Each structure stands twice: as structure tokens, then as C-alpha cells.
Amino acid sequence: MDSLVAALIEPFAHDFMIRALVMSSLIGTVCSIFSCFLVLKGWSLMGDAVSHAVLPGLVLAFVAGIPLVIGAFIAGLFCALATGYLKENSRVKEDTVMGIVFSGMFALGLVLLTKIETDLHLMHVLFGNVLGISQSDLIEAGSIALICSFIMLIKRKDLMLFCFDPAQANVIGLPVKVLHTGLLVLLALTIVSSLKAAGIILVIAMLITPGAIGFLLSRSFGKMLIIAYISSLFSCLAGTILSFHMDVATAPLIVVIQTVLFILALTFRKKNRSQKGVQHVG
């Protein structure tokens, strides 16, 4: 027991681990909240598209000498808006358009990254580096995460209705187009806030899995939010602490833990449904 307590306390003796744990908590919070809307709306592929599309924005922002988060946000939002425009003005289906836009922008980013000398480390861009978070990174990304979390919680009822039934939202007078654009902006900002910790590739898992877990284990949106938050926060903190002791990459370990939690939730739901079926037959 003493050894377990010592293992849990040891990371707090290092400043970089304290920053990593705080950052993990912040991105775990914002990703869990947004994942509920993402799952309800069926925008999993949109999240994948925006996360990949930010790469050229990162490179061009470095060249222009502006904050990387600004370039990433502009590129991500451009991808989302371009997908919507092409969907409305062509016969091609939305998932096909998304695949073309995000793969094209991601490829452009890789070309720029190999031809332009930057301080960006490809592996860190792709998979994140939460243990390398600086104080300025924490303040910058953490502020974005907190603002996004606050907005989504304040407007959760409107966003929930829009995601669940846009037609009903329009009938009762909600500004559907504003909510649609606002959700895209929040998606881009959420991804931007999580980039340095989770990377382009793994952030999408953190944006989907918590909401999927909450969806499996609840029948109301409020409970879905709570379950998503608990599972996301647990996996982020546990993954960060375990990565310190195991000397493995943090973000992939967080995603592995979330995947295990999803499998457990799926197993529990199937077992619960089968038991109810047996009782009903009896």
C-alpha cells in the first residue's frame, strides 16, 4: 500500500509532471464535453478531418511568425467550412468531401513540413508531447480549453437539441446556422487546445471515445456528460502517471486506457441487456 501511495505521489515532485497533469485534466475536460455533442451529431469524421487539416496552418504560422494556435485554428476552420461549401455545391456526399479535403490539407502540411525548416517536431505534431508542455503552453492551451468548456456547458441545451434534432431546433426558433457555425468553431478550438498534448492523430480518439462511453451507459444527456467526463479525466490522469513510471508515450497510453474503458462499457451494456431479456422472458 505504501509503495502504491509513493508511486502516485512521486510525479508531483517534478514541475514538468505537474504541468502535464494539469494539462491532461484540462484537455480531458474539454474533449469529454465536446465528445458528447460530437457523438450525438455524428460528426466523428468531421473531427478527424479538422484535426488532420491543422498541419499546414501550423507550418505557415511558424513561417509567418504568428502564434501556432492561430494558424491551426484558421486551417481547421477553413477545412470545416470548405467541407460544408463543397457538400452544398456538388453531388459528392459529405463523407467523401471530408476525406478529400482533410487528406489534401494533411498532405500539403507534410510537404510544407519537409521543405521548410521549422522547430516543429513531426512526431510531436502527430502524437503530442504532454510531458514537454511549458508554462506558456499550459496557459495558452489551458485558457482555450477552459473557455470552450464554459461555452459548451452554458449553451449545452441549445447545442444538444441542435445535435439531436436540427429540424426541431429550427421549429422552436433556435438559430440553427449560428449553432452549426459555432459548433465548428468550438471543434477547431478544442482540437487546437489539445494538439500539443495529444497530437493530430490521437486527439480524435479523445474527442470520440468519452462520449461513446457515456452514450453506452446512460439514457440522459446530463448523465452522458458526467460519465464522459469521469472516464476522460481518469484515463488522462492515469495515462500521464503510468507513462511516467513505464517510460512510454503519454498520449497513446491515454487512448489505450480510454479504449479499454469503452470495451468494458460495451461489455457491461451487453451483459445488462441480456439479463433484462432473460428476466422479461421469465
C-alpha positions in Angstrom: 0.0 0.0 0.0 2.8 2.4 0.9 4.5 1.7 -2.4 1.3 2.5 -4.3 1.0 5.8 -2.5 4.6 6.6 -3.1 4.2 5.8 -6.8 1.2 8.2 -7.0 2.9 11.0 -5.1 6.3 10.7 -6.9 5.2 12.5 -10.2 4.2 15.6 -8.1 7.9 16.1 -7.2 8.6 17.2 -10.7 7.5 20.5 -12.2 7.1 19.1 -15.7 4.8 16.3 -14.4 2.6 18.8 -12.5 2.2 20.8 -15.8 1.5 17.6 -17.6 -1.2 16.5 -15.1 -2.9 19.9 -15.2 -2.8 20.0 -19.0 -4.2 16.4 -19.1 -7.0 17.4 -16.8 -7.9 20.5 -18.9 -7.9 18.6 -22.3 -9.7 15.7 -20.7 -12.4 18.0 -19.6 -12.9 19.9 -22.9 -12.6 16.8 -25.0 -15.2 14.9 -22.9 -17.7 17.7 -23.1 -17.3 18.1 -26.9 -17.3 14.4 -27.5 -20.9 14.1 -26.2 -22.0 16.6 -28.9 -19.8 15.0 -31.5 -21.3 11.6 -30.9 -24.9 12.9 -30.9 -24.3 14.9 -34.1 -22.5 12.0 -35.8 -19.5 14.3 -36.6 -16.8 11.8 -35.8 -15.3 12.1 -39.3 -15.6 15.9 -39.1 -13.4 15.8 -36.0 -10.9 13.6 -37.8 -10.9 15.9 -40.8 -10.3 19.1 -38.8 -7.6 17.5 -36.6 -5.6 16.5 -39.7 -6.2 19.7 -41.6 -4.5 21.9 -39.0 -1.0 20.8 -40.0 -0.4 23.3 -42.9 -1.7 26.0 -40.6 0.9 25.1 -38.0 3.7 25.3 -40.6 2.5 28.6 -42.2 2.0 30.2 -38.8 5.6 29.3 -37.9 6.8 30.9 -41.2 4.7 34.0 -40.7 5.9 34.4 -37.1 2.5 34.3 -35.5 1.3 32.0 -32.7 0.9 28.4 -33.9 -2.6 28.2 -32.4 -3.8 30.9 -34.7 -2.6 29.1 -37.8 -4.0 25.8 -36.6 -7.4 27.4 -35.8 -7.7 29.1 -39.2 -6.7 25.9 -41.1 -9.1 23.8 -39.1 -12.0 26.2 -39.5 -11.2 26.5 -43.2 -11.4 22.7 -43.6 -14.8 22.6 -41.8 -16.3 25.4 -43.8 -14.8 24.2 -47.1 -16.4 20.8 -46.5 -19.8 22.4 -45.9 -19.5 24.5 -49.0 -18.5 21.6 -51.3 -21.2 19.4 -49.9 -23.8 22.1 -50.7 -22.5 22.8 -54.2 -21.7 19.3 -55.5 -23.2 15.9 -55.9 -20.5 14.3 -53.8 -21.5 13.0 -50.3 -20.3 14.7 -47.2 -18.0 11.9 -46.0 -16.3 11.8 -49.4 -15.8 15.5 -49.4 -14.3 15.4 -45.9 -11.9 12.6 -46.9 -10.7 14.6 -49.9 -10.4 17.9 -48.0 -8.6 16.7 -44.9 -6.3 14.3 -46.7 -5.4 17.0 -49.2 -4.6 19.5 -46.4 -2.8 17.0 -44.3 -0.6 16.0 -47.3 0.0 19.7 -48.0 1.1 20.1 -44.4 3.6 17.2 -44.7 5.0 18.7 -47.9 5.5 22.1 -46.3 7.0 20.5 -43.2 9.6 18.6 -45.2 10.5 21.6 -47.4 10.5 24.4 -44.8 12.9 24.4 -41.9 10.9 24.8 -38.7 11.2 24.0 -35.0 8.2 21.6 -35.3 9.0 18.0 -34.5 6.9 15.7 -36.7 6.4 13.1 -34.0 5.3 15.7 -31.5 2.9 17.2 -34.0 1.4 13.8 -34.8 1.3 12.2 -31.4 1.7 15.1 -28.9 4.2 15.6 -26.1 2.3 16.3 -22.9 5.4 15.8 -20.8 7.1 18.6 -22.7 4.4 21.2 -22.0 5.9 24.5 -21.0 4.3 27.1 -18.7 3.4 29.3 -21.6 1.9 26.3 -23.5 -0.2 25.4 -20.4 -1.5 28.9 -20.1 -2.3 29.3 -23.8 -3.9 25.9 -24.4 -5.5 25.7 -21.0 -7.2 29.1 -21.4 -8.7 27.9 -24.7 -9.8 24.6 -23.2 -11.5 26.4 -20.2 -13.3 29.0 -22.5 -14.6 26.2 -24.8 -15.7 24.1 -21.8 -17.5 27.1 -20.3 -19.3 28.0 -23.5 -20.4 24.4 -24.2 -21.8 23.9 -20.7 -23.6 27.3 -20.7 -25.2 26.5 -24.2 -25.5 22.7 -23.7 -29.3 22.6 -24.0 -29.3 24.5 -27.3 -26.4 22.5 -28.7 -27.9 19.2 -27.5 -31.2 19.9 -29.3 -29.3 21.1 -32.4 -27.2 17.9 -32.5 -30.1 15.6 -31.7 -32.8 17.1 -33.9 -31.9 20.2 -36.0 -35.4 20.3 -37.5 -37.0 20.7 -34.1 -34.4 23.2 -33.1 -35.3 25.3 -36.1 -39.1 25.0 -35.4 -38.8 26.4 -31.9 -36.7 29.3 -33.2 -33.2 28.4 -32.3 -30.5 30.0 -34.7 -29.6 26.7 -36.3 -27.0 28.2 -38.7 -25.3 30.1 -35.8 -25.2 26.9 -33.7 -23.8 25.0 -36.7 -21.0 27.5 -37.2 -20.4 27.9 -33.5 -20.0 24.1 -33.1 -17.5 24.1 -35.9 -15.6 26.9 -34.3 -15.6 25.1 -30.9 -14.4 21.9 -32.6 -11.5 23.7 -34.2 -10.6 25.4 -30.8 -10.9 22.2 -28.9 -8.6 20.4 -31.3 -6.1 23.4 -31.1 -6.1 23.3 -27.3 -5.3 19.6 -27.3 -2.7 19.5 -30.1 0.5 19.9 -28.0 -0.7 17.3 -25.6 -2.3 14.7 -27.8 -1.2 15.5 -31.3 -3.1 15.5 -34.6 -3.5 11.7 -34.8 -4.6 10.9 -31.3 -6.8 13.9 -30.4 -9.6 12.4 -32.5 -9.8 9.4 -30.2 -10.0 11.7 -27.2 -12.8 13.6 -28.9 -14.9 10.4 -29.6 -14.3 7.7 -27.0 -15.5 9.5 -23.8 -18.8 10.5 -25.5 -19.3 6.9 -26.8 -18.7 5.5 -23.3 -21.3 8.0 -21.9 -23.7 7.1 -24.6 -23.5 3.4 -23.9 -24.0 3.8 -20.1 -26.7 6.5 -19.9 -30.2 7.4 -21.1 -30.0 11.2 -20.5 -27.6 13.8 -21.8 -26.7 15.0 -18.3 -25.6 11.5 -17.2 -23.8 11.1 -20.5 -21.8 14.3 -19.8 -20.9 13.1 -16.3 -19.8 9.6 -17.4 -17.8 11.0 -20.3 -16.1 13.5 -18.1 -15.2 10.9 -15.4 -13.9 8.4 -18.0 -11.9 11.0 -19.8 -10.4 12.6 -16.7 -9.5 9.2 -15.2 -7.8 8.0 -18.4 -5.9 11.3 -18.9 -4.6 11.3 -15.3 -3.9 7.6 -15.1 -2.2 7.6 -18.6 0.0 10.5 -17.6 1.1 9.0 -14.3 1.6 5.5 -15.8 3.6 6.9 -18.7 6.0 8.5 -16.1 6.6 5.2 -14.4 6.6 3.0 -17.5 8.6 5.4 -19.7 6.2 5.2 -22.6 4.5 7.8 -24.8 1.7 9.5 -22.8 -1.0 10.3 -25.3 -1.1 6.8 -26.9 -1.3 5.3 -23.4 -4.2 7.6 -22.6 -6.0 6.5 -25.7 -5.3 2.8 -24.9 -6.9 3.3 -21.4 -9.9 5.0 -23.0 -10.3 2.2 -25.4 -10.2 -0.4 -22.6 -12.9 1.6 -20.8 -15.0 1.6 -23.9 -14.7 -2.1 -24.2 -15.7 -2.5 -20.6 -18.7 -0.2 -21.1 -19.8 -2.1 -24.2 -19.4 -5.5 -22.3 -21.4 -4.2 -19.4 -24.2 -2.9 -21.6 -24.5 -6.1 -23.5 -24.5 -8.1 -20.3 -27.1 -5.8 -18.7 -29.3 -6.1 -21.8 -29.1 -9.9 -21.9 -30.0 -10.1 -18.2 -33.0 -7.9 -18.8 -34.0 -10.1 -21.7 -33.9 -13.2 -19.6 -35.9 -11.6 -16.8 -38.5 -10.4 -19.4 -38.8 -13.9 -20.8 -39.1 -15.4 -17.4 
